[in-house]
Every structure is written in C-alpha cells, then in structure tokens.
Amino acid sequence: MYMSEQPTQQPAPAGDSAKVDPKSLRMGYWQSVALTMKHIQASVSSEGQRVRSSDILPIVSIAVLAVLIAIFAGNAMLSSARPFLVLAFFLTLLYFVGGRIGVMRSLNSRQTHLIFNMLIAMFMLGCTASLLLFEVLRTLPQ
C-alpha cells in the first residue's frame, strides 16, 4: 500500500472521539526527503565546525584515498597498486564508522534499529555503486 503525497485526513480535534490513522498523517516521500535534507544542512552548519582532533586524520585520509582510487581506476598503468588503495580506503572507513558507532548506545531501541538499517542500506549502496563503476570501466574501450 502506497501513501499519498498529502495526508488524507486532518487530525481530529482534541474532543473528537474518532480515531485517526497515524499513517494518513505522514508526509509524502519527496516532501520528507526535502525536509530531511534541510534538517541535515542545518545540522551540518551548526555542528559541522566541531571536529574532534582524532577525526582529522580519517577525514583527510578518506578524501585523499577516494581521489587516488578514482585516478588509479582510470589508469591501467597504476592498476597493480589499486588493491592496496582499496584496502586502505576500506580500513579507513571502518575506523571512521567505528569511531561513531558508539553513539548508538545512547539511542532507544527503535532509533538504533533504524540507524542500523540505514547503515546496512548504505553498505549495499556502496557495493552496488562499486559494481556499477566496475561495469562502466569494463565496457570502456582500452
């Protein structure tokens, strides 16, 4: 069952005994995505300036390794070093996520479950993006 873009019912007044389906009060998919992105942008603007000193190395390493992997992926002469870069990138990402995963202990059970599902989805998205990039590079003329 798909939810409509707009709520189908208005909330009942406080004195009204009619029950309102909570699912009908949810906003539509695109409206939710847009408002969530605005919330994330506001959060990054207010909290993004605070970086722990222990986070600087992984953040810089992730950016540098991502650029190097992209350069090495497009150059056949550098293909022998690519597995080492990918391994370094993987380990850096594990360290980066590991440094943040502890925050899940402060969440309630539902929030923890949702965040875990988002982590799994992001992992699958990364795998799929890697496979897509591999297929695109494989089909390019050499």
DSSP file with accessible surface (Angstrom, degrees, kcal/mol):
  #  RESIDUE AA STRUCTURE BP1 BP2  ACC     N-H-->O    O-->H-N    N-H-->O    O-->H-N    TCO  KAPPA ALPHA  PHI   PSI    X-CA   Y-CA   Z-CA
    1    1 A M              0   0  204      0, 0.0     2,-0.3     0, 0.0     0, 0.0   0.000 360.0 360.0 360.0 128.6    0.0    0.0    0.0
    2    2 A Y        -     0   0  223      1,-0.0     2,-0.3     0, 0.0     0, 0.0  -0.735 360.0-127.8 -96.5 143.3    1.4    3.4   -1.0
    3    3 A M        -     0   0   84     -2,-0.3    26,-0.2     1,-0.1    21,-0.1  -0.672  27.8-116.5 -87.9 143.8    1.0    6.5    1.0
    4    4 A S        -     0   0   54     -2,-0.3    -1,-0.1     2,-0.2     4,-0.1  -0.276  20.7-114.3 -74.2 164.2   -0.4    9.5   -0.8
    5    5 A E  S    S+     0   0   92     23,-0.1    23,-1.2    22,-0.1    -1,-0.1   0.817 102.7  40.9 -67.9 -30.4    1.7   12.7   -1.2
    6    6 A Q  S    S-     0   0  127     21,-0.2    -2,-0.2     1,-0.0    20,-0.1  -0.902 101.1 -94.4-117.9 148.2   -0.8   14.6    1.1
    7    7 A P        -     0   0   46      0, 0.0    18,-0.2     0, 0.0    17,-0.1  -0.319  27.1-147.7 -59.1 141.6   -2.4   13.4    4.3
    8    8 A T  S    S+     0   0  102     16,-0.6     2,-0.3     1,-0.1    17,-0.1   0.705  78.6  33.5 -85.9 -20.6   -5.9   12.0    3.5
    9    9 A Q  S    S-     0   0   94     15,-0.4    -1,-0.1    12,-0.1     3,-0.1  -0.976  76.5-126.4-134.0 149.8   -7.4   13.1    6.8
   10   10 A Q        -     0   0  155     -2,-0.3    15,-0.1     1,-0.1    14,-0.0  -0.650  46.3 -90.2 -86.8 150.7   -6.9   16.1    9.1
   11   11 A P        -     0   0   83      0, 0.0    -1,-0.1     0, 0.0     3,-0.1  -0.308  47.3-110.0 -60.0 142.4   -6.2   15.4   12.7
   12   12 A A        -     0   0   34      6,-0.2     8,-0.1     1,-0.1    -3,-0.0  -0.455  37.0 -99.7 -72.5 144.7   -9.3   15.1   14.8
   13   13 A P    >   -     0   0   93      0, 0.0     3,-1.8     0, 0.0    -1,-0.1  -0.250  39.1-103.1 -58.9 158.3   -9.9   17.9   17.3
   14   14 A A  T 3  S+     0   0  114      1,-0.3    -2,-0.1    -3,-0.1     0, 0.0   0.833 121.5  46.5 -56.5 -36.0   -8.9   17.1   20.9
   15   15 A G  T 3  S+     0   0   82      2,-0.0     2,-0.3     0, 0.0    -1,-0.3   0.582  89.2 103.9 -84.4  -8.0  -12.5   16.4   22.0
   16   16 A D    <   -     0   0   83     -3,-1.8    -4,-0.1     1,-0.1     0, 0.0  -0.558  57.5-157.3 -79.0 134.4  -13.4   14.3   19.0
   17   17 A S        +     0   0  115     -2,-0.3     2,-0.1     2,-0.1    -1,-0.1   0.521  56.4 114.7 -90.1  -3.3  -13.6   10.6   19.7
   18   18 A A        -     0   0   56     -5,-0.1     2,-0.3     1,-0.1    -6,-0.2  -0.448  67.2-125.3 -70.0 136.9  -13.0    9.5   16.1
   19   19 A K        -     0   0  200     -2,-0.1     2,-0.5    -8,-0.1    -1,-0.1  -0.638  18.0-150.6 -84.6 142.5   -9.7    7.6   15.6
   20   20 A V        -     0   0   41     -2,-0.3     5,-0.0    -8,-0.1     3,-0.0  -0.941  19.4-121.1-114.0 131.2   -7.2    8.9   13.0
   21   21 A D    >>  -     0   0   79     -2,-0.5     3,-1.2     1,-0.2     4,-0.5  -0.567  16.6-146.6 -69.2 119.8   -4.9    6.5   11.2
   22   22 A P  G >4 S+     0   0   97      0, 0.0     3,-1.2     0, 0.0     4,-0.4   0.833  96.2  62.6 -60.4 -28.9   -1.3    7.8   12.0
   23   23 A K  G >4 S+     0   0  109      1,-0.3     3,-1.0     2,-0.2    -2,-0.0   0.825  95.4  59.9 -65.6 -28.9   -0.1    6.6    8.6
   24   24 A S  G <4 S+     0   0   14     -3,-1.2   -16,-0.6     1,-0.2   -15,-0.4   0.687  99.8  57.5 -73.1 -15.2   -2.5    9.1    6.9
   25   25 A L  G << S+     0   0   75     -3,-1.2    -1,-0.2    -4,-0.5    -2,-0.2   0.545  82.3 107.9 -91.0  -7.5   -0.7   11.9    8.7
   26   26 A R  S <  S-     0   0  127     -3,-1.0     2,-0.1    -4,-0.4   -22,-0.0  -0.413  71.5-120.0 -69.8 147.1    2.7   11.1    7.2
   27   27 A M        -     0   0   81      1,-0.1   -21,-0.2    -2,-0.1    -1,-0.1  -0.387  37.5 -87.2 -81.4 166.3    4.0   13.4    4.6
   28   28 A G     >  -     0   0    2    -23,-1.2     4,-2.5    -2,-0.1     5,-0.2  -0.134  39.0-102.9 -70.1 167.3    4.8   12.2    1.1
   29   29 A Y  H  > S+     0   0  149    -26,-0.2     4,-2.5     1,-0.2     5,-0.2   0.934 117.6  41.8 -57.8 -54.9    8.2   10.7    0.1
   30   30 A W  H  > S+     0   0  171      2,-0.2     4,-2.6     1,-0.2    -1,-0.2   0.882 114.5  51.1 -68.6 -36.4    9.6   13.8   -1.8
   31   31 A Q  H  > S+     0   0   81      2,-0.2     4,-2.5     1,-0.2     5,-0.2   0.924 111.5  49.0 -65.1 -41.1    8.4   16.3    0.9
   32   32 A S  H  X S+     0   0   48     -4,-2.5     4,-2.4     2,-0.2    -2,-0.2   0.921 111.7  48.5 -63.5 -43.8   10.0   14.1    3.5
   33   33 A V  H  X S+     0   0   54     -4,-2.5     4,-2.5    -5,-0.2    -2,-0.2   0.937 112.5  48.6 -62.8 -44.7   13.3   13.9    1.6
   34   34 A A  H  X S+     0   0   51     -4,-2.6     4,-2.0     1,-0.2    -2,-0.2   0.931 114.0  45.0 -63.1 -45.8   13.4   17.7    1.0
   35   35 A L  H  X S+     0   0   77     -4,-2.5     4,-2.1     1,-0.2    -1,-0.2   0.875 112.4  52.4 -67.5 -35.1   12.7   18.5    4.7
   36   36 A T  H  X S+     0   0   70     -4,-2.4     4,-2.7    -5,-0.2    -2,-0.2   0.914 108.0  51.1 -66.1 -41.8   15.2   15.9    5.9
   37   37 A M  H  X S+     0   0   95     -4,-2.5     4,-2.6     2,-0.2    -2,-0.2   0.907 109.6  50.4 -63.1 -39.3   17.9   17.4    3.6
   38   38 A K  H  X S+     0   0  134     -4,-2.0     4,-2.3     2,-0.2    -1,-0.2   0.909 110.8  49.6 -63.0 -40.4   17.1   20.9    5.1
   39   39 A H  H  X S+     0   0  136     -4,-2.1     4,-2.3     2,-0.2    -2,-0.2   0.915 111.4  48.4 -64.1 -42.6   17.4   19.4    8.6
   40   40 A I  H  X S+     0   0   79     -4,-2.7     4,-2.9     2,-0.2     5,-0.2   0.919 110.6  51.3 -64.5 -43.1   20.8   17.8    7.7
   41   41 A Q  H  X S+     0   0  121     -4,-2.6     4,-2.4     1,-0.2    -2,-0.2   0.916 110.7  48.2 -61.5 -42.3   22.1   21.0    6.2
   42   42 A A  H  X S+     0   0   58     -4,-2.3     4,-2.2     2,-0.2     5,-0.2   0.912 112.5  49.6 -63.8 -40.0   21.1   23.0    9.3
   43   43 A S  H  X>S+     0   0   55     -4,-2.3     4,-3.3     2,-0.2     5,-0.5   0.919 111.4  47.6 -65.3 -43.9   22.8   20.3   11.5
   44   44 A V  H  X5S+     0   0   89     -4,-2.9     4,-2.0     1,-0.2    -1,-0.2   0.906 111.4  52.2 -64.9 -38.6   26.0   20.4    9.4
   45   45 A S  H  <5S+     0   0   84     -4,-2.4     4,-0.2    -5,-0.2    -1,-0.2   0.907 119.8  33.5 -63.9 -40.6   26.0   24.2    9.5
   46   46 A S  H  <5S+     0   0   70     -4,-2.2    -2,-0.2    -5,-0.2    -1,-0.2   0.876 134.3  24.4 -85.2 -37.1   25.7   24.2   13.3
   47   47 A E  H ><5S+     0   0   93     -4,-3.3     3,-1.3    -5,-0.2    -3,-0.2   0.596 100.8  82.8-104.1 -14.7   27.6   21.1   14.3
   48   48 A G  T 3<<S+     0   0   38     -4,-2.0    -1,-0.1    -5,-0.5    -3,-0.1   0.664  82.0  65.1 -68.5 -16.3   30.0   20.7   11.3
   49   49 A Q  T 3  S+     0   0  161     -4,-0.2     2,-0.8    -5,-0.2    -1,-0.3   0.727  86.2  80.4 -77.4 -22.3   32.5   23.2   12.7
   50   50 A R    <   +     0   0  178     -3,-1.3     2,-0.5    -4,-0.1    -1,-0.1  -0.781  58.3 168.2 -90.9 110.1   33.3   21.0   15.7
   51   51 A V        -     0   0   76     -2,-0.8     2,-0.1     3,-0.0     5,-0.1  -0.986  33.2-126.4-123.9 127.1   35.7   18.2   14.7
   52   52 A R    >>  -     0   0  128     -2,-0.5     3,-1.7     1,-0.1     4,-0.6  -0.419  22.1-123.2 -66.8 146.8   37.5   16.1   17.2
   53   53 A S  H >> S+     0   0  108      1,-0.3     3,-0.8     2,-0.2     4,-0.5   0.838 112.8  58.4 -62.6 -28.9   41.2   16.1   16.8
   54   54 A S  H 34 S+     0   0   61      1,-0.2    -1,-0.3     2,-0.1    -2,-0.0   0.660 101.7  57.0 -74.7 -12.6   41.1   12.3   16.5
   55   55 A D  H <> S+     0   0   14     -3,-1.7     4,-2.1     1,-0.1    -1,-0.2   0.611  85.5  79.1 -90.5 -14.9   38.8   12.6   13.5
   56   56 A I  H <X S+     0   0   92     -3,-0.8     4,-2.6    -4,-0.6     5,-0.3   0.941  91.6  49.4 -63.5 -46.9   41.0   14.8   11.4
   57   57 A L  H  X S+     0   0  130     -4,-0.5     4,-2.9     1,-0.2     5,-0.2   0.944 113.4  44.6 -60.8 -50.2   43.3   12.0   10.1
   58   58 A P  H  > S+     0   0    6      0, 0.0     4,-2.7     0, 0.0    -1,-0.2   0.917 113.7  51.1 -62.6 -37.2   40.4    9.7    9.0
   59   59 A I  H  X S+     0   0   71     -4,-2.1     4,-1.8     2,-0.2    -2,-0.2   0.946 115.2  41.1 -64.8 -46.8   38.5   12.5    7.3
   60   60 A V  H  X S+     0   0   81     -4,-2.6     4,-2.7    -5,-0.2     5,-0.2   0.921 114.7  52.9 -66.4 -41.3   41.5   13.7    5.3
   61   61 A S  H  X S+     0   0   32     -4,-2.9     4,-3.0    -5,-0.3     5,-0.3   0.897 106.7  52.2 -62.4 -41.6   42.5   10.1    4.6
   62   62 A I  H  X S+     0   0   32     -4,-2.7     4,-2.3    -5,-0.2    -1,-0.2   0.940 112.5  45.1 -60.8 -45.8   39.1    9.3    3.2
   63   63 A A  H  X S+     0   0   57     -4,-1.8     4,-2.0    -5,-0.2    -2,-0.2   0.942 116.2  44.9 -64.5 -46.6   39.1   12.2    0.9
   64   64 A V  H  X S+     0   0   76     -4,-2.7     4,-2.6     1,-0.2    -2,-0.2   0.934 114.8  47.7 -64.6 -46.0   42.7   11.6   -0.4
   65   65 A L  H  X S+     0   0   22     -4,-3.0     4,-2.8    -5,-0.2    -1,-0.2   0.882 109.0  54.5 -65.0 -36.3   42.2    7.9   -0.8
   66   66 A A  H  X S+     0   0   43     -4,-2.3     4,-2.1    -5,-0.3    -1,-0.2   0.930 110.9  45.5 -62.7 -43.3   38.9    8.5   -2.7
   67   67 A V  H  X S+     0   0   87     -4,-2.0     4,-2.4     2,-0.2    -2,-0.2   0.931 113.6  49.6 -65.0 -44.2   40.7   10.8   -5.2
   68   68 A L  H  X S+     0   0   60     -4,-2.6     4,-3.1     1,-0.2     5,-0.2   0.905 109.4  51.4 -62.8 -40.7   43.6    8.4   -5.6
   69   69 A I  H  X S+     0   0   32     -4,-2.8     4,-2.4     2,-0.2    -1,-0.2   0.918 110.0  49.8 -62.9 -41.5   41.3    5.4   -6.2
   70   70 A A  H  X S+     0   0   67     -4,-2.1     4,-1.2    -5,-0.2    -2,-0.2   0.920 113.6  45.8 -63.1 -41.4   39.5    7.4   -8.9
   71   71 A I  H  < S+     0   0   92     -4,-2.4     3,-0.4     1,-0.2     4,-0.3   0.942 115.3  46.3 -65.9 -45.2   42.8    8.3  -10.5
   72   72 A F  H >< S+     0   0   35     -4,-3.1     3,-0.8     1,-0.2     6,-0.2   0.813 106.6  59.5 -69.1 -29.8   44.1    4.8  -10.3
   73   73 A A  H 3< S+     0   0   20     -4,-2.4    -1,-0.2     1,-0.2    -2,-0.2   0.837 107.6  46.1 -67.4 -30.7   40.8    3.3  -11.6
   74   74 A G  T 3< S+     0   0   65     -4,-1.2     2,-0.5    -3,-0.4    -1,-0.2   0.441 103.9  70.5 -92.1   2.0   41.2    5.3  -14.9
   75   75 A N    X   -     0   0   66     -3,-0.8     3,-1.1    -4,-0.3     4,-0.2  -0.944  58.6-164.2-126.4 114.2   44.8    4.5  -15.5
   76   76 A A  G >  S+     0   0   73     -2,-0.5     3,-1.3     1,-0.3     4,-0.2   0.796  89.4  64.8 -65.7 -27.0   45.8    0.9  -16.5
   77   77 A M  G 3  S+     0   0  165      1,-0.3     3,-0.3     2,-0.1    -1,-0.3   0.776 105.2  44.8 -67.0 -25.5   49.5    1.6  -15.6
   78   78 A L  G X> S+     0   0   57     -3,-1.1     3,-1.2    -6,-0.2     4,-0.7   0.303  80.1 106.9-100.9   9.6   48.6    2.1  -11.9
   79   79 A S  T <4  +     0   0   55     -3,-1.3     3,-0.5     1,-0.3    -1,-0.2   0.770  69.3  63.8 -65.2 -24.6   46.3   -1.0  -11.7
   80   80 A S  T 34 S+     0   0   96     -3,-0.3     4,-0.3    -4,-0.2    -1,-0.3   0.807 105.3  45.5 -71.4 -24.8   48.7   -3.1   -9.6
   81   81 A A  T <> S+     0   0   35     -3,-1.2     4,-1.7     1,-0.2     3,-0.5   0.611  90.1  88.4 -90.1 -12.4   48.6   -0.6   -6.7
   82   82 A R  H  X S+     0   0   77     -4,-0.7     4,-2.7    -3,-0.5     5,-0.2   0.889  81.4  55.5 -57.8 -43.3   44.8   -0.3   -6.8
   83   83 A P  H  > S+     0   0   83      0, 0.0     4,-2.4     0, 0.0    -1,-0.2   0.895 107.9  50.4 -60.1 -35.0   44.0   -3.2   -4.4
   84   84 A F  H  > S+     0   0  152     -3,-0.5     4,-2.4    -4,-0.3    -2,-0.2   0.897 111.2  48.2 -69.1 -38.1   46.3   -1.7   -1.8
   85   85 A L  H  X S+     0   0   24     -4,-1.7     4,-2.7     2,-0.2    -1,-0.2   0.909 111.5  49.7 -66.0 -42.4   44.5    1.7   -2.1
   86   86 A V  H  X S+     0   0   72     -4,-2.7     4,-2.8     2,-0.2    -2,-0.2   0.918 111.6  48.9 -63.7 -41.8   41.1    0.0   -1.9
   87   87 A L  H  X S+     0   0   95     -4,-2.4     4,-2.7    -5,-0.2     5,-0.2   0.931 112.0  48.4 -63.1 -43.7   42.2   -1.9    1.2
   88   88 A A  H  X S+     0   0   37     -4,-2.4     4,-2.4     2,-0.2    -2,-0.2   0.910 112.6  48.9 -62.8 -40.6   43.5    1.3    2.8
   89   89 A F  H  X S+     0   0   49     -4,-2.7     4,-2.6     2,-0.2    -2,-0.2   0.930 111.4  49.8 -64.2 -44.3   40.2    3.0    2.0
   90   90 A F  H  X S+     0   0  106     -4,-2.8     4,-2.4     1,-0.2    -2,-0.2   0.932 112.5  46.1 -59.9 -47.8   38.2    0.2    3.4
   91   91 A L  H  X S+     0   0   93     -4,-2.7     4,-2.3     2,-0.2    -1,-0.2   0.886 111.9  51.7 -65.9 -37.2   40.2    0.1    6.7
   92   92 A T  H  X S+     0   0   25     -4,-2.4     4,-2.6    -5,-0.2    -1,-0.2   0.919 110.6  48.3 -65.2 -41.8   40.0    3.9    6.9
   93   93 A L  H  X S+     0   0   62     -4,-2.6     4,-3.0     2,-0.2     5,-0.3   0.904 110.0  52.1 -65.3 -40.0   36.2    3.8    6.5
   94   94 A L  H  X S+     0   0   94     -4,-2.4     4,-2.9     1,-0.2    -2,-0.2   0.927 111.7  46.8 -60.4 -42.8   35.9    1.0    9.1
   95   95 A Y  H  X S+     0   0  148     -4,-2.3     4,-1.9     2,-0.2    -2,-0.2   0.919 112.6  49.9 -63.9 -42.6   37.9    3.2   11.5
   96   96 A F  H  X S+     0   0   52     -4,-2.6     4,-0.5     2,-0.2    -2,-0.2   0.936 115.5  41.7 -62.6 -47.8   35.8    6.2   10.7
   97   97 A V  H >X S+     0   0   61     -4,-3.0     4,-1.7     1,-0.2     3,-1.4   0.917 111.7  56.6 -67.5 -40.8   32.5    4.3   11.3
   98   98 A G  H 3X S+     0   0   46     -4,-2.9     4,-0.5    -5,-0.3    -1,-0.2   0.848 102.1  56.2 -60.5 -32.7   33.9    2.5   14.3
   99   99 A G  H 3< S+     0   0   41     -4,-1.9    -1,-0.3     1,-0.2    -2,-0.2   0.678 116.8  35.3 -72.1 -16.4   34.6    5.9   15.9
  100  100 A R  H X< S+     0   0   81     -3,-1.4     3,-1.4    -4,-0.5     4,-0.3   0.569  94.0  82.8-111.3 -14.0   31.0    6.9   15.5
  101  101 A I  H >< S+     0   0   74     -4,-1.7     3,-1.8     1,-0.3     4,-0.3   0.787  77.0  73.9 -67.8 -24.3   29.1    3.7   16.1
  102  102 A G  G >< S+     0   0   24     -4,-0.5     3,-1.6     1,-0.3     4,-0.3   0.753  79.4  73.6 -61.8 -22.3   29.2    4.1   19.9
  103  103 A V  G X  S+     0   0   93     -3,-1.4     3,-1.7     1,-0.3     4,-0.3   0.787  80.7  73.5 -63.4 -22.1   26.6    6.8   19.7
  104  104 A M  G X  S+     0   0   23     -3,-1.8     3,-1.3     1,-0.3    -1,-0.3   0.775  82.7  68.3 -65.4 -22.5   24.0    4.1   19.0
  105  105 A R  G <  S+     0   0  214     -3,-1.6    -1,-0.3    -4,-0.3    -2,-0.2   0.751  96.4  54.5 -66.9 -22.2   24.2    3.0   22.7
  106  106 A S  G <  S+     0   0   96     -3,-1.7    -1,-0.2    -4,-0.3     2,-0.2   0.498  95.4  87.3 -89.4  -2.3   22.6    6.3   23.6
  107  107 A L  S <  S-     0   0   55     -3,-1.3     2,-0.0    -4,-0.3    -3,-0.0  -0.562  82.8-107.6 -93.6 160.3   19.6    5.8   21.3
  108  108 A N     >  -     0   0   87     -2,-0.2     4,-2.6     1,-0.1     5,-0.2  -0.271  42.1 -94.6 -77.7 175.4   16.4    4.0   22.1
  109  109 A S  H  > S+     0   0  106      1,-0.2     4,-2.3     2,-0.2     5,-0.2   0.891 123.6  47.9 -61.3 -43.1   15.7    0.6   20.6
  110  110 A R  H  > S+     0   0  163      2,-0.2     4,-2.5     1,-0.2    -1,-0.2   0.926 112.9  48.0 -66.1 -44.1   13.7    1.9   17.6
  111  111 A Q  H  > S+     0   0   88      2,-0.2     4,-2.7     1,-0.2     5,-0.2   0.921 111.6  50.7 -62.9 -41.7   16.3    4.6   16.8
  112  112 A T  H  X S+     0   0   43     -4,-2.6     4,-2.6     1,-0.2    -2,-0.2   0.923 110.4  49.5 -61.2 -43.8   19.1    2.0   17.0
  113  113 A H  H  X S+     0   0  102     -4,-2.3     4,-2.5    -5,-0.2    -2,-0.2   0.925 112.2  48.0 -61.9 -43.5   17.2   -0.3   14.7
  114  114 A L  H  X S+     0   0   76     -4,-2.5     4,-2.2     2,-0.2    -2,-0.2   0.926 112.8  47.5 -64.8 -43.7   16.5    2.5   12.1
  115  115 A I  H  X S+     0   0   65     -4,-2.7     4,-2.5     2,-0.2    -1,-0.2   0.916 111.2  51.7 -64.6 -40.8   20.2    3.6   12.2
  116  116 A F  H  X S+     0   0  109     -4,-2.6     4,-2.5    -5,-0.2    -2,-0.2   0.931 109.7  49.7 -61.9 -43.0   21.4    0.0   11.8
  117  117 A N  H  X S+     0   0   71     -4,-2.5     4,-2.5     1,-0.2    -1,-0.2   0.890 110.2  50.8 -62.6 -37.9   19.0   -0.4    8.8
  118  118 A M  H  X S+     0   0  116     -4,-2.2     4,-2.6     2,-0.2    -1,-0.2   0.900 109.1  51.1 -67.0 -38.8   20.4    2.8    7.3
  119  119 A L  H  X S+     0   0   61     -4,-2.5     4,-2.2     2,-0.2    -2,-0.2   0.924 111.4  47.2 -62.6 -44.0   24.0    1.5    7.8
  120  120 A I  H  X S+     0   0   71     -4,-2.5     4,-2.5     2,-0.2    -2,-0.2   0.926 112.2  50.2 -63.0 -43.3   23.2   -1.7    6.0
  121  121 A A  H  X S+     0   0   44     -4,-2.5     4,-2.6     1,-0.2    -2,-0.2   0.910 110.3  49.8 -63.0 -40.4   21.4    0.1    3.2
  122  122 A M  H  X S+     0   0  118     -4,-2.6     4,-2.5     2,-0.2    -1,-0.2   0.884 109.2  52.4 -66.6 -36.1   24.5    2.4    2.8
  123  123 A F  H  X S+     0   0  136     -4,-2.2     4,-2.4     2,-0.2    -2,-0.2   0.945 111.9  45.3 -62.3 -47.1   26.7   -0.6    2.7
  124  124 A M  H  X S+     0   0  106     -4,-2.5     4,-2.7     2,-0.2    -2,-0.2   0.886 111.6  53.0 -65.2 -36.8   24.6   -2.2   -0.1
  125  125 A L  H  X S+     0   0  104     -4,-2.6     4,-2.8     2,-0.2    -1,-0.2   0.923 109.4  49.1 -63.7 -42.2   24.5    1.2   -1.9
  126  126 A G  H  X S+     0   0   35     -4,-2.5     4,-2.3     2,-0.2    -2,-0.2   0.914 111.6  48.7 -63.4 -42.1   28.3    1.3   -1.8
  127  127 A C  H  X S+     0   0   52     -4,-2.4     4,-2.4     2,-0.2    -2,-0.2   0.928 113.1  47.5 -62.6 -44.2   28.6   -2.2   -3.1
  128  128 A T  H  X S+     0   0   87     -4,-2.7     4,-2.6     2,-0.2    -2,-0.2   0.908 111.1  50.6 -64.9 -42.0   26.2   -1.5   -5.9
  129  129 A A  H  X S+     0   0   53     -4,-2.8     4,-2.7     2,-0.2    -1,-0.2   0.901 110.2  51.0 -63.5 -38.3   28.0    1.7   -6.8
  130  130 A S  H  X S+     0   0   77     -4,-2.3     4,-2.6     2,-0.2    -2,-0.2   0.924 111.1  47.3 -64.2 -43.9   31.3   -0.1   -6.9
  131  131 A L  H  X S+     0   0  112     -4,-2.4     4,-2.5     2,-0.2    -2,-0.2   0.898 111.7  51.1 -64.1 -39.4   29.8   -2.8   -9.2
  132  132 A L  H  X S+     0   0  115     -4,-2.6     4,-2.5     2,-0.2    -2,-0.2   0.940 111.1  47.6 -62.9 -46.0   28.3   -0.1  -11.4
  133  133 A L  H  X S+     0   0   93     -4,-2.7     4,-2.9     1,-0.2     5,-0.3   0.921 110.9  52.3 -61.4 -41.5   31.6    1.7  -11.7
  134  134 A F  H  X S+     0   0  117     -4,-2.6     4,-2.4     1,-0.2    -1,-0.2   0.928 110.6  47.5 -59.8 -45.0   33.4   -1.6  -12.4
  135  135 A E  H  X S+     0   0   78     -4,-2.5     4,-1.5     2,-0.2    -1,-0.2   0.897 112.1  49.4 -65.6 -39.2   30.9   -2.4  -15.2
  136  136 A V  H  X S+     0   0   69     -4,-2.5     4,-0.8     1,-0.2     3,-0.3   0.942 113.9  45.2 -65.3 -46.3   31.3    1.1  -16.7
  137  137 A L  H >< S+     0   0   54     -4,-2.9     3,-0.5     1,-0.2    -2,-0.2   0.863 110.4  55.5 -65.4 -33.8   35.1    0.9  -16.7
  138  138 A R  H 3< S+     0   0  146     -4,-2.4    -1,-0.2    -5,-0.3    -2,-0.2   0.833 107.5  49.0 -67.7 -30.8   34.9   -2.6  -18.1
  139  139 A T  H 3< S+     0   0   99     -4,-1.5    -1,-0.2    -3,-0.3    -2,-0.2   0.595  87.7 103.6 -87.9 -10.4   32.9   -1.5  -21.1
  140  140 A L  S << S-     0   0   89     -4,-0.8     2,-0.1    -3,-0.5    -3,-0.0  -0.460  83.0-104.9 -70.6 143.9   35.2    1.4  -22.0
  141  141 A P              0   0  124      0, 0.0    -1,-0.1     0, 0.0    -2,-0.1  -0.411 360.0 360.0 -67.6 145.5   37.4    0.9  -24.9
  142  142 A Q              0   0  213     -2,-0.1    -4,-0.0    -4,-0.1    -3,-0.0  -0.548 360.0 360.0-102.2 360.0   41.1    0.3  -24.0
